[in-house]
Amino acid sequence: MAPGRHSAKGKAKAARVAHRTAERDTVRAMLSGTQESAFAEGEFTDPNGTRRTAAQPGDFSHLRRRPKVSDPRSRSRRGRRRRLLVWLATVLVVVIVAGFVGFRWVEAQVHPSGPPGKAVTINVPAGASASKVADMLSANGVIDHPLVFRLYLRIHPVKTIVSGPYRFHLHESFASIETTFGAGPDPALDYAHLTIPEGFTEKQIAAAVGNLKGHTSAGFLAALSGGLVRSPYHVSGGGWEGLLFPDTYFISPNESDVRIAQQMSDQLVKVASSIGLDAGAAEVGLTPIQAITVASIVQREAKSSSDMAKVAEVVYNRLKEGMKLQLDSTVIYALSLQGQSVTSELTDAQTSTPSPYNTYLHTGLPPGPIAAPGEAALEATLHPTQGPWLYYVTIDKQGDEAFSTSLSGQNANIALARQNGCPC
């Protein structure tokens, strides 16, 4: 190895040793009092000889991050999330409160507070559905809301509700009602069945009531005229023709004539409400009592329920044309008011009987109903079958009606009826 090269390596090694020695001296100096005072003042010299500033005790300013620039889209997203959380919390509170209030309300229906009210007797007709029974209980004050009771019966079904009389109490608990139905009709309640056929007149209804034990026809008519029976369709001072609904009624032994009549009146109001009589009458250009009048004519004229809507249309068409109705049923009613009965085809003399109910003499409707219409006749009056007919006649003994648009067509149908042995 060349002497000059060896000499260069030795010098470099000596320099490194000297540098490390200087570093150790510097560290020792930093730990000495001279550097301690510098540190206390916040400055020191690093091993490379560079002067630096030291953090003071308790000073964390050197740890602070540089402020970030806020993103508007980020703020908008955070705002939407906050609003969503507030909305969800509000909805949750409302649902909880509503659920609690609803539960308490249903609980009050199922288990009414306080003692039971006065006794009420209800006669369940044969074949009555749970819905009809619930309506009857509500109408008599035993329960407040039939819908809640229907739902209750879905959870606690009664196998069979036997028809007949039952005794309940006002505001009775659902469990007690269920028990009463489960036990069957009360044998101690002796009720008479009163059936009023569709098309009966007021006098015929009175006669049917008079057949009940403890009642008379005259007593029932007196009850009707005594001013104690109520109906929204009754005109002060007028009669009750057509306002007593034909149905089957359960009559207790001590039932008064007024109460019997009120039941019949209430039943008509109930049926009228269910089919929308008042609004339906307005749609066909009639008042409610006029609609009942047309229904009573339809009830007496149509031989089958399938022809009722067509008969109603004939009445309306003739009224629109300004034609006399010329309906036999109105003449028969007029004669009955005079104490006469009709057993055969009307004569010319009879169709000339002076009476406001005689539609052979007077144009338009009679002054009031001529009989008690049933629900089917009332429905047909509100929903007539559209057609141009002006005439009809019964053409056979089965009660089939033939409808025509002209007098010649009517005469042809009358001839056919006579061939079939049908008086007309």
TORKOL-4160 file (C-alpha; in steps of 0.2 Angstrom, whole numbers, padded with zeros to 4 digits, m for minus):
424
<pt num="1" X="0000" Y="0000" Z="0000"/>
<pt num="2" X="0007" Y="0017" Z="m0004"/>
<pt num="3" X="0012" Y="0028" Z="0010"/>
<pt num="4" X="0003" Y="0043" Z="0004"/>
<pt num="5" X="m0014" Y="0034" Z="0004"/>
<pt num="6" X="m0012" Y="0027" Z="0022"/>
<pt num="7" X="m0008" Y="0044" Z="0028"/>
<pt num="8" X="m0025" Y="0051" Z="0021"/>
<pt num="9" X="m0035" Y="0037" Z="0030"/>
<pt num="10" X="m0027" Y="0041" Z="0046"/>
<pt num="11" X="m0032" Y="0059" Z="0045"/>
<pt num="12" X="m0050" Y="0055" Z="0041"/>
<pt num="13" X="m0051" Y="0044" Z="0056"/>
<pt num="14" X="m0044" Y="0057" Z="0067"/>
<pt num="15" X="m0056" Y="0069" Z="0061"/>
<pt num="16" X="m0071" Y="0058" Z="0065"/>
<pt num="17" X="m0064" Y="0055" Z="0082"/>
<pt num="18" X="m0062" Y="0073" Z="0085"/>
<pt num="19" X="m0080" Y="0076" Z="0079"/>
<pt num="20" X="m0087" Y="0064" Z="0091"/>
<pt num="21" X="m0077" Y="0071" Z="0105"/>
<pt num="22" X="m0084" Y="0088" Z="0101"/>
<pt num="23" X="m0102" Y="0081" Z="0102"/>
<pt num="24" X="m0099" Y="0073" Z="0119"/>
<pt num="25" X="m0092" Y="0089" Z="0125"/>
<pt num="26" X="m0107" Y="0099" Z="0119"/>
<pt num="27" X="m0120" Y="0087" Z="0127"/>
<pt num="28" X="m0110" Y="0089" Z="0143"/>
<pt num="29" X="m0111" Y="0107" Z="0141"/>
<pt num="30" X="m0130" Y="0107" Z="0139"/>
<pt num="31" X="m0132" Y="0097" Z="0155"/>
<pt num="32" X="m0121" Y="0110" Z="0164"/>
<pt num="33" X="m0127" Y="0126" Z="0172"/>
<pt num="34" X="m0122" Y="0136" Z="0156"/>
<pt num="35" X="m0135" Y="0127" Z="0145"/>
<pt num="36" X="m0147" Y="0125" Z="0159"/>
<pt num="37" X="m0149" Y="0144" Z="0160"/>
<pt num="38" X="m0151" Y="0144" Z="0141"/>
<pt num="39" X="m0165" Y="0131" Z="0142"/>
<pt num="40" X="m0173" Y="0141" Z="0156"/>
<pt num="41" X="m0173" Y="0156" Z="0144"/>
<pt num="42" X="m0180" Y="0145" Z="0131"/>
<pt num="43" X="m0165" Y="0143" Z="0119"/>
<pt num="44" X="m0152" Y="0130" Z="0117"/>
<pt num="45" X="m0139" Y="0125" Z="0104"/>
<pt num="46" X="m0141" Y="0109" Z="0096"/>
<pt num="47" X="m0126" Y="0097" Z="0093"/>
<pt num="48" X="m0123" Y="0105" Z="0076"/>
<pt num="49" X="m0121" Y="0122" Z="0083"/>
<pt num="50" X="m0138" Y="0129" Z="0078"/>
<pt num="51" X="m0148" Y="0139" Z="0091"/>
<pt num="52" X="m0166" Y="0133" Z="0094"/>
<pt num="53" X="m0181" Y="0139" Z="0105"/>
<pt num="54" X="m0187" Y="0126" Z="0118"/>
<pt num="55" X="m0205" Y="0125" Z="0123"/>
<pt num="56" X="m0208" Y="0133" Z="0140"/>
<pt num="57" X="m0216" Y="0121" Z="0153"/>
<pt num="58" X="m0235" Y="0121" Z="0151"/>
<pt num="59" X="m0233" Y="0129" Z="0134"/>
<pt num="60" X="m0242" Y="0118" Z="0120"/>
<pt num="61" X="m0243" Y="0131" Z="0107"/>
<pt num="62" X="m0231" Y="0121" Z="0096"/>
<pt num="63" X="m0243" Y="0107" Z="0096"/>
<pt num="64" X="m0257" Y="0117" Z="0089"/>
<pt num="65" X="m0263" Y="0111" Z="0072"/>
<pt num="66" X="m0265" Y="0123" Z="0058"/>
<pt num="67" X="m0284" Y="0128" Z="0056"/>
<pt num="68" X="m0293" Y="0119" Z="0043"/>
<pt num="69" X="m0304" Y="0127" Z="0030"/>
<pt num="70" X="m0322" Y="0122" Z="0032"/>
<pt num="71" X="m0331" Y="0114" Z="0018"/>
<pt num="72" X="m0349" Y="0121" Z="0015"/>
<pt num="73" X="m0355" Y="0104" Z="0008"/>
<pt num="74" X="m0350" Y="0096" Z="0024"/>
<pt num="75" X="m0359" Y="0109" Z="0035"/>
<pt num="76" X="m0375" Y="0106" Z="0024"/>
<pt num="77" X="m0374" Y="0087" Z="0027"/>
<pt num="78" X="m0371" Y="0089" Z="0045"/>
<pt num="79" X="m0386" Y="0100" Z="0046"/>
<pt num="80" X="m0397" Y="0088" Z="0037"/>
<pt num="81" X="m0392" Y="0074" Z="0048"/>
<pt num="82" X="m0396" Y="0085" Z="0063"/>
<pt num="83" X="m0413" Y="0089" Z="0056"/>
<pt num="84" X="m0417" Y="0071" Z="0052"/>
<pt num="85" X="m0413" Y="0066" Z="0069"/>
<pt num="86" X="m0424" Y="0079" Z="0077"/>
<pt num="87" X="m0438" Y="0074" Z="0065"/>
<pt num="88" X="m0436" Y="0056" Z="0069"/>
<pt num="89" X="m0436" Y="0059" Z="0088"/>
<pt num="90" X="m0452" Y="0070" Z="0087"/>
<pt num="91" X="m0461" Y="0057" Z="0077"/>
<pt num="92" X="m0456" Y="0043" Z="0089"/>
<pt num="93" X="m0462" Y="0054" Z="0104"/>
<pt num="94" X="m0479" Y="0057" Z="0095"/>
<pt num="95" X="m0481" Y="0039" Z="0091"/>
<pt num="96" X="m0477" Y="0034" Z="0109"/>
<pt num="97" X="m0489" Y="0047" Z="0116"/>
<pt num="98" X="m0503" Y="0042" Z="0103"/>
<pt num="99" X="m0501" Y="0024" Z="0106"/>
<pt num="100" X="m0502" Y="0026" Z="0125"/>
<pt num="101" X="m0518" Y="0037" Z="0123"/>
<pt num="102" X="m0526" Y="0025" Z="0111"/>
<pt num="103" X="m0522" Y="0010" Z="0122"/>
<pt num="104" X="m0530" Y="0019" Z="0137"/>
<pt num="105" X="m0545" Y="0024" Z="0126"/>
<pt num="106" X="m0548" Y="0006" Z="0120"/>
<pt num="107" X="m0546" Y="0000" Z="0138"/>
<pt num="108" X="m0560" Y="0012" Z="0143"/>
<pt num="109" X="m0571" Y="0004" Z="0130"/>
<pt num="110" X="m0567" Y="m0014" Z="0134"/>
<pt num="111" X="m0568" Y="m0011" Z="0153"/>
<pt num="112" X="m0579" Y="0005" Z="0157"/>
<pt num="113" X="m0576" Y="0013" Z="0174"/>
<pt num="114" X="m0590" Y="0014" Z="0187"/>
<pt num="115" X="m0604" Y="0003" Z="0190"/>
<pt num="116" X="m0616" Y="m0004" Z="0176"/>
<pt num="117" X="m0630" Y="0007" Z="0171"/>
<pt num="118" X="m0649" Y="0002" Z="0170"/>
<pt num="119" X="m0655" Y="m0014" Z="0163"/>
<pt num="120" X="m0658" Y="m0015" Z="0144"/>
<pt num="121" X="m0666" Y="m0029" Z="0134"/>
<pt num="122" X="m0661" Y="m0032" Z="0117"/>
<pt num="123" X="m0669" Y="m0045" Z="0105"/>
<pt num="124" X="m0656" Y="m0053" Z="0093"/>
<pt num="125" X="m0665" Y="m0058" Z="0077"/>
<pt num="126" X="m0662" Y="m0074" Z="0068"/>
<pt num="127" X="m0646" Y="m0074" Z="0057"/>
<pt num="128" X="m0639" Y="m0058" Z="0064"/>
<pt num="129" X="m0621" Y="m0055" Z="0061"/>
<pt num="130" X="m0608" Y="m0050" Z="0073"/>
<pt num="131" X="m0608" Y="m0033" Z="0065"/>
<pt num="132" X="m0627" Y="m0031" Z="0067"/>
<pt num="133" X="m0626" Y="m0036" Z="0085"/>
<pt num="134" X="m0613" Y="m0023" Z="0088"/>
<pt num="135" X="m0624" Y="m0010" Z="0080"/>
<pt num="136" X="m0639" Y="m0015" Z="0091"/>
<pt num="137" X="m0628" Y="m0015" Z="0107"/>
<pt num="138" X="m0622" Y="0003" Z="0102"/>
<pt num="139" X="m0639" Y="0009" Z="0098"/>
<pt num="140" X="m0646" Y="0004" Z="0115"/>
<pt num="141" X="m0631" Y="0011" Z="0125"/>
<pt num="142" X="m0623" Y="m0005" Z="0130"/>
<pt num="143" X="m0607" Y="0000" Z="0121"/>
<pt num="144" X="m0601" Y="0016" Z="0114"/>
<pt num="145" X="m0591" Y="0011" Z="0099"/>
<pt num="146" X="m0597" Y="m0005" Z="0089"/>
<pt num="147" X="m0581" Y="m0005" Z="0079"/>
<pt num="148" X="m0571" Y="m0009" Z="0095"/>
<pt num="149" X="m0583" Y="m0022" Z="0100"/>
<pt num="150" X="m0581" Y="m0031" Z="0083"/>
<pt num="151" X="m0562" Y="m0031" Z="0085"/>
<pt num="152" X="m0564" Y="m0038" Z="0102"/>
<pt num="153" X="m0575" Y="m0052" Z="0095"/>
<pt num="154" X="m0561" Y="m0056" Z="0083"/>
<pt num="155" X="m0550" Y="m0059" Z="0097"/>
<pt num="156" X="m0563" Y="m0067" Z="0109"/>
<pt num="157" X="m0575" Y="m0075" Z="0097"/>
<pt num="158" X="m0592" Y="m0081" Z="0103"/>
<pt num="159" X="m0596" Y="m0098" Z="0094"/>
<pt num="160" X="m0614" Y="m0094" Z="0091"/>
<pt num="161" X="m0625" Y="m0080" Z="0095"/>
<pt num="162" X="m0642" Y="m0088" Z="0097"/>
<pt num="163" X="m0657" Y="m0077" Z="0092"/>
<pt num="164" X="m0669" Y="m0071" Z="0106"/>
<pt num="165" X="m0670" Y="m0059" Z="0120"/>
<pt num="166" X="m0654" Y="m0054" Z="0131"/>
<pt num="167" X="m0653" Y="m0043" Z="0146"/>
<pt num="168" X="m0638" Y="m0031" Z="0147"/>
<pt num="169" X="m0634" Y="m0015" Z="0156"/>
<pt num="170" X="m0629" Y="0002" Z="0150"/>
<pt num="171" X="m0610" Y="0004" Z="0148"/>
<pt num="172" X="m0607" Y="m0015" Z="0152"/>
<pt num="173" X="m0589" Y="m0022" Z="0150"/>
<pt num="174" X="m0586" Y="m0032" Z="0134"/>
<pt num="175" X="m0581" Y="m0048" Z="0144"/>
<pt num="176" X="m0598" Y="m0047" Z="0153"/>
<pt num="177" X="m0607" Y="m0045" Z="0136"/>
<pt num="178" X="m0597" Y="m0060" Z="0129"/>
<pt num="179" X="m0603" Y="m0070" Z="0144"/>
<pt num="180" X="m0621" Y="m0066" Z="0142"/>
<pt num="181" X="m0621" Y="m0071" Z="0124"/>
<pt num="182" X="m0612" Y="m0087" Z="0128"/>
<pt num="183" X="m0626" Y="m0091" Z="0140"/>
<pt num="184" X="m0640" Y="m0089" Z="0127"/>
<pt num="185" X="m0656" Y="m0080" Z="0127"/>
<pt num="186" X="m0664" Y="m0076" Z="0144"/>
<pt num="187" X="m0679" Y="m0088" Z="0146"/>
<pt num="188" X="m0687" Y="m0076" Z="0159"/>
<pt num="189" X="m0689" Y="m0063" Z="0145"/>
<pt num="190" X="m0706" Y="m0067" Z="0136"/>
<pt num="191" X="m0707" Y="m0057" Z="0120"/>
<pt num="192" X="m0720" Y="m0057" Z="0106"/>
<pt num="193" X="m0715" Y="m0056" Z="0088"/>
<pt num="194" X="m0723" Y="m0043" Z="0078"/>
<pt num="195" X="m0721" Y="m0044" Z="0059"/>
<pt num="196" X="m0726" Y="m0030" Z="0048"/>
<pt num="197" X="m0726" Y="m0034" Z="0030"/>
<pt num="198" X="m0720" Y="m0022" Z="0016"/>
<pt num="199" X="m0734" Y="m0012" Z="0009"/>
<pt num="200" X="m0745" Y="m0012" Z="0024"/>
<pt num="201" X="m0755" Y="0004" Z="0027"/>
<pt num="202" X="m0756" Y="0013" Z="0044"/>
<pt num="203" X="m0773" Y="0005" Z="0048"/>
<pt num="204" X="m0766" Y="m0013" Z="0044"/>
<pt num="205" X="m0751" Y="m0010" Z="0055"/>
<pt num="206" X="m0763" Y="m0004" Z="0069"/>
<pt num="207" X="m0773" Y="m0020" Z="0067"/>
<pt num="208" X="m0757" Y="m0031" Z="0068"/>
<pt num="209" X="m0752" Y="m0022" Z="0084"/>
<pt num="210" X="m0770" Y="m0024" Z="0091"/>
<pt num="211" X="m0768" Y="m0043" Z="0089"/>
<pt num="212" X="m0755" Y="m0042" Z="0103"/>
<pt num="213" X="m0760" Y="m0046" Z="0121"/>
<pt num="214" X="m0764" Y="m0030" Z="0130"/>
<pt num="215" X="m0765" Y="m0019" Z="0114"/>
<pt num="216" X="m0779" Y="m0013" Z="0103"/>
<pt num="217" X="m0779" Y="m0006" Z="0086"/>
<pt num="218" X="m0788" Y="0010" Z="0092"/>
<pt num="219" X="m0775" Y="0012" Z="0106"/>
<pt num="220" X="m0761" Y="0011" Z="0093"/>
<pt num="221" X="m0769" Y="0024" Z="0082"/>
<pt num="222" X="m0772" Y="0035" Z="0097"/>
<pt num="223" X="m0753" Y="0034" Z="0101"/>
<pt num="224" X="m0748" Y="0039" Z="0084"/>
<pt num="225" X="m0759" Y="0055" Z="0084"/>
<pt num="226" X="m0754" Y="0059" Z="0102"/>
<pt num="227" X="m0739" Y="0069" Z="0098"/>
<pt num="228" X="m0727" Y="0058" Z="0107"/>
<pt num="229" X="m0719" Y="0048" Z="0093"/>
<pt num="230" X="m0705" Y="0057" Z="0084"/>
<pt num="231" X="m0698" Y="0056" Z="0066"/>
<pt num="232" X="m0688" Y="0069" Z="0055"/>
<pt num="233" X="m0700" Y="0065" Z="0041"/>
<pt num="234" X="m0716" Y="0068" Z="0050"/>
<pt num="235" X="m0726" Y="0083" Z="0046"/>
<pt num="236" X="m0734" Y="0091" Z="0061"/>
<pt num="237" X="m0753" Y="0088" Z="0060"/>
<pt num="238" X="m0750" Y="0074" Z="0047"/>
<pt num="239" X="m0752" Y="0056" Z="0048"/>
<pt num="240" X="m0739" Y="0042" Z="0049"/>
<pt num="241" X="m0743" Y="0033" Z="0033"/>
<pt num="242" X="m0727" Y="0026" Z="0026"/>
<pt num="243" X="m0716" Y="0032" Z="0041"/>
<pt num="244" X="m0717" Y="0015" Z="0051"/>
<pt num="245" X="m0705" Y="0003" Z="0044"/>
<pt num="246" X="m0711" Y="m0014" Z="0039"/>
<pt num="247" X="m0700" Y="m0027" Z="0049"/>
<pt num="248" X="m0701" Y="m0040" Z="0063"/>
<pt num="249" X="m0701" Y="m0032" Z="0081"/>
<pt num="250" X="m0699" Y="m0040" Z="0098"/>
<pt num="251" X="m0712" Y="m0033" Z="0109"/>
<pt num="252" X="m0711" Y="m0035" Z="0128"/>
<pt num="253" X="m0727" Y="m0039" Z="0138"/>
<pt num="254" X="m0727" Y="m0021" Z="0146"/>
<pt num="255" X="m0722" Y="m0012" Z="0130"/>
<pt num="256" X="m0732" Y="0004" Z="0127"/>
<pt num="257" X="m0740" Y="0008" Z="0110"/>
<pt num="258" X="m0730" Y="0024" Z="0109"/>
<pt num="259" X="m0714" Y="0014" Z="0112"/>
<pt num="260" X="m0719" Y="0001" Z="0098"/>
<pt num="261" X="m0723" Y="0015" Z="0086"/>
<pt num="262" X="m0706" Y="0024" Z="0090"/>
<pt num="263" X="m0697" Y="0008" Z="0086"/>
<pt num="264" X="m0705" Y="0007" Z="0069"/>
<pt num="265" X="m0701" Y="0025" Z="0066"/>
<pt num="266" X="m0683" Y="0024" Z="0072"/>
<pt num="267" X="m0681" Y="0009" Z="0061"/>
<pt num="268" X="m0686" Y="0019" Z="0045"/>
<pt num="269" X="m0674" Y="0033" Z="0050"/>
<pt num="270" X="m0660" Y="0020" Z="0052"/>
<pt num="271" X="m0663" Y="0012" Z="0035"/>
<pt num="272" X="m0665" Y="0029" Z="0027"/>
<pt num="273" X="m0648" Y="0034" Z="0034"/>
<pt num="274" X="m0640" Y="0018" Z="0028"/>
<pt num="275" X="m0646" Y="0020" Z="0010"/>
<pt num="276" X="m0643" Y="0039" Z="0010"/>
<pt num="277" X="m0661" Y="0043" Z="0007"/>
<pt num="278" X="m0660" Y="0062" Z="0010"/>
<pt num="279" X="m0645" Y="0065" Z="m0002"/>
<pt num="280" X="m0652" Y="0052" Z="m0015"/>
<pt num="281" X="m0669" Y="0060" Z="m0015"/>
<pt num="282" X="m0661" Y="0077" Z="m0019"/>
<pt num="283" X="m0652" Y="0069" Z="m0034"/>
<pt num="284" X="m0668" Y="0063" Z="m0042"/>
<pt num="285" X="m0676" Y="0080" Z="m0038"/>
<pt num="286" X="m0687" Y="0075" Z="m0024"/>
<pt num="287" X="m0688" Y="0079" Z="m0005"/>
<pt num="288" X="m0686" Y="0065" Z="0007"/>
<pt num="289" X="m0705" Y="0063" Z="0010"/>
<pt num="290" X="m0708" Y="0064" Z="m0009"/>
<pt num="291" X="m0696" Y="0050" Z="m0011"/>
<pt num="292" X="m0705" Y="0039" Z="0002"/>
<pt num="293" X="m0721" Y="0043" Z="m0007"/>
<pt num="294" X="m0714" Y="0036" Z="m0023"/>
<pt num="295" X="m0707" Y="0021" Z="m0014"/>
<pt num="296" X="m0724" Y="0017" Z="m0007"/>
<pt num="297" X="m0731" Y="0018" Z="m0024"/>
<pt num="298" X="m0717" Y="0007" Z="m0031"/>
<pt num="299" X="m0720" Y="m0005" Z="m0016"/>
<pt num="300" X="m0739" Y="m0007" Z="m0021"/>
<pt num="301" X="m0737" Y="m0007" Z="m0040"/>
<pt num="302" X="m0722" Y="m0019" Z="m0043"/>
<pt num="303" X="m0726" Y="m0037" Z="m0041"/>
<pt num="304" X="m0708" Y="m0042" Z="m0039"/>
<pt num="305" X="m0693" Y="m0033" Z="m0033"/>
<pt num="306" X="m0684" Y="m0035" Z="m0049"/>
<pt num="307" X="m0696" Y="m0024" Z="m0058"/>
<pt num="308" X="m0696" Y="m0010" Z="m0044"/>
<pt num="309" X="m0683" Y="0001" Z="m0052"/>
<pt num="310" X="m0692" Y="0001" Z="m0069"/>
<pt num="311" X="m0708" Y="0005" Z="m0061"/>
<pt num="312" X="m0699" Y="0020" Z="m0052"/>
<pt num="313" X="m0693" Y="0026" Z="m0069"/>
<pt num="314" X="m0710" Y="0025" Z="m0076"/>
<pt num="315" X="m0716" Y="0036" Z="m0062"/>
<pt num="316" X="m0702" Y="0049" Z="m0065"/>
<pt num="317" X="m0705" Y="0049" Z="m0084"/>
<pt num="318" X="m0723" Y="0052" Z="m0083"/>
<pt num="319" X="m0720" Y="0066" Z="m0070"/>
<pt num="320" X="m0707" Y="0074" Z="m0083"/>
<pt num="321" X="m0720" Y="0073" Z="m0097"/>
<pt num="322" X="m0733" Y="0081" Z="m0086"/>
<pt num="323" X="m0744" Y="0066" Z="m0088"/>
<pt num="324" X="m0756" Y="0060" Z="m0074"/>
<pt num="325" X="m0749" Y="0045" Z="m0066"/>
<pt num="326" X="m0765" Y="0035" Z="m0067"/>
<pt num="327" X="m0760" Y="0022" Z="m0055"/>
<pt num="328" X="m0773" Y="0010" Z="m0048"/>
<pt num="329" X="m0764" Y="0008" Z="m0031"/>
<pt num="330" X="m0767" Y="0027" Z="m0027"/>
<pt num="331" X="m0786" Y="0025" Z="m0031"/>
<pt num="332" X="m0787" Y="0009" Z="m0020"/>
<pt num="333" X="m0779" Y="0019" Z="m0006"/>
<pt num="334" X="m0791" Y="0033" Z="m0008"/>
<pt num="335" X="m0805" Y="0021" Z="m0007"/>
<pt num="336" X="m0798" Y="0013" Z="0009"/>
<pt num="337" X="m0798" Y="0030" Z="0017"/>
<pt num="338" X="m0817" Y="0031" Z="0013"/>
<pt num="339" X="m0820" Y="0014" Z="0021"/>
<pt num="340" X="m0821" Y="0005" Z="0004"/>
<pt num="341" X="m0812" Y="m0011" Z="m0001"/>
<pt num="342" X="m0807" Y="m0017" Z="m0019"/>
<pt num="343" X="m0808" Y="m0035" Z="m0023"/>
<pt num="344" X="m0808" Y="m0034" Z="m0042"/>
<pt num="345" X="m0803" Y="m0023" Z="m0057"/>
<pt num="346" X="m0806" Y="m0005" Z="m0054"/>
<pt num="347" X="m0822" Y="0002" Z="m0062"/>
<pt num="348" X="m0823" Y="0019" Z="m0071"/>
<pt num="349" X="m0834" Y="0025" Z="m0056"/>
<pt num="350" X="m0820" Y="0021" Z="m0044"/>
<pt num="351" X="m0806" Y="0029" Z="m0054"/>
<pt num="352" X="m0817" Y="0045" Z="m0054"/>
<pt num="353" X="m0818" Y="0045" Z="m0034"/>
<pt num="354" X="m0814" Y="0062" Z="m0028"/>
<pt num="355" X="m0798" Y="0062" Z="m0018"/>
<pt num="356" X="m0782" Y="0071" Z="m0018"/>
<pt num="357" X="m0774" Y="0053" Z="m0019"/>
<pt num="358" X="m0783" Y="0049" Z="m0035"/>
<pt num="359" X="m0769" Y="0050" Z="m0048"/>
<pt num="360" X="m0782" Y="0047" Z="m0062"/>
<pt num="361" X="m0789" Y="0064" Z="m0058"/>
<pt num="362" X="m0774" Y="0074" Z="m0052"/>
<pt num="363" X="m0757" Y="0077" Z="m0060"/>
<pt num="364" X="m0741" Y="0074" Z="m0050"/>
<pt num="365" X="m0738" Y="0064" Z="m0034"/>
<pt num="366" X="m0751" Y="0061" Z="m0021"/>
<pt num="367" X="m0750" Y="0072" Z="m0005"/>
<pt num="368" X="m0741" Y="0058" Z="0004"/>
<pt num="369" X="m0736" Y="0040" Z="0005"/>
<pt num="370" X="m0750" Y="0026" Z="0002"/>
<pt num="371" X="m0741" Y="0012" Z="0012"/>
<pt num="372" X="m0725" Y="0007" Z="0021"/>
<pt num="373" X="m0711" Y="0004" Z="0008"/>
<pt num="374" X="m0698" Y="m0008" Z="0012"/>
<pt num="375" X="m0679" Y="m0006" Z="0009"/>
<pt num="376" X="m0679" Y="m0013" Z="m0009"/>
<pt num="377" X="m0693" Y="m0001" Z="m0014"/>
<pt num="378" X="m0683" Y="0014" Z="m0006"/>
<pt num="379" X="m0667" Y="0009" Z="m0015"/>
<pt num="380" X="m0677" Y="0007" Z="m0032"/>
<pt num="381" X="m0684" Y="0025" Z="m0030"/>
<pt num="382" X="m0666" Y="0032" Z="m0027"/>
<pt num="383" X="m0659" Y="0022" Z="m0041"/>
<pt num="384" X="m0671" Y="0019" Z="m0055"/>
<pt num="385" X="m0667" Y="0009" Z="m0071"/>
<pt num="386" X="m0664" Y="0021" Z="m0085"/>
<pt num="387" X="m0677" Y="0019" Z="m0099"/>
<pt num="388" X="m0690" Y="0028" Z="m0110"/>
<pt num="389" X="m0705" Y="0018" Z="m0103"/>
<pt num="390" X="m0722" Y="0027" Z="m0099"/>
<pt num="391" X="m0733" Y="0012" Z="m0096"/>
<pt num="392" X="m0732" Y="m0005" Z="m0088"/>
<pt num="393" X="m0745" Y="m0019" Z="m0084"/>
<pt num="394" X="m0744" Y="m0036" Z="m0076"/>
<pt num="395" X="m0746" Y="m0049" Z="m0090"/>
<pt num="396" X="m0747" Y="m0066" Z="m0081"/>
<pt num="397" X="m0751" Y="m0073" Z="m0064"/>
<pt num="398" X="m0733" Y="m0075" Z="m0060"/>
<pt num="399" X="m0732" Y="m0056" Z="m0058"/>
<pt num="400" X="m0721" Y="m0052" Z="m0073"/>
<pt num="401" X="m0723" Y="m0034" Z="m0079"/>
<pt num="402" X="m0722" Y="m0028" Z="m0097"/>
<pt num="403" X="m0716" Y="m0011" Z="m0101"/>
<pt num="404" X="m0719" Y="0000" Z="m0116"/>
<pt num="405" X="m0716" Y="0018" Z="m0122"/>
<pt num="406" X="m0733" Y="0021" Z="m0131"/>
<pt num="407" X="m0752" Y="0019" Z="m0128"/>
<pt num="408" X="m0753" Y="0007" Z="m0142"/>
<pt num="409" X="m0739" Y="m0004" Z="m0134"/>
<pt num="410" X="m0748" Y="m0003" Z="m0118"/>
<pt num="411" X="m0765" Y="m0009" Z="m0125"/>
<pt num="412" X="m0756" Y="m0023" Z="m0134"/>
<pt num="413" X="m0749" Y="m0029" Z="m0117"/>
<pt num="414" X="m0766" Y="m0027" Z="m0109"/>
<pt num="415" X="m0773" Y="m0039" Z="m0122"/>
<pt num="416" X="m0759" Y="m0051" Z="m0119"/>
<pt num="417" X="m0763" Y="m0050" Z="m0100"/>
<pt num="418" X="m0781" Y="m0054" Z="m0103"/>
<pt num="419" X="m0776" Y="m0069" Z="m0114"/>
<pt num="420" X="m0766" Y="m0075" Z="m0099"/>
<pt num="421" X="m0781" Y="m0074" Z="m0088"/>
<pt num="422" X="m0773" Y="m0059" Z="m0078"/>
<pt num="423" X="m0786" Y="m0045" Z="m0074"/>
<pt num="424" X="m0779" Y="m0028" Z="m0077"/>
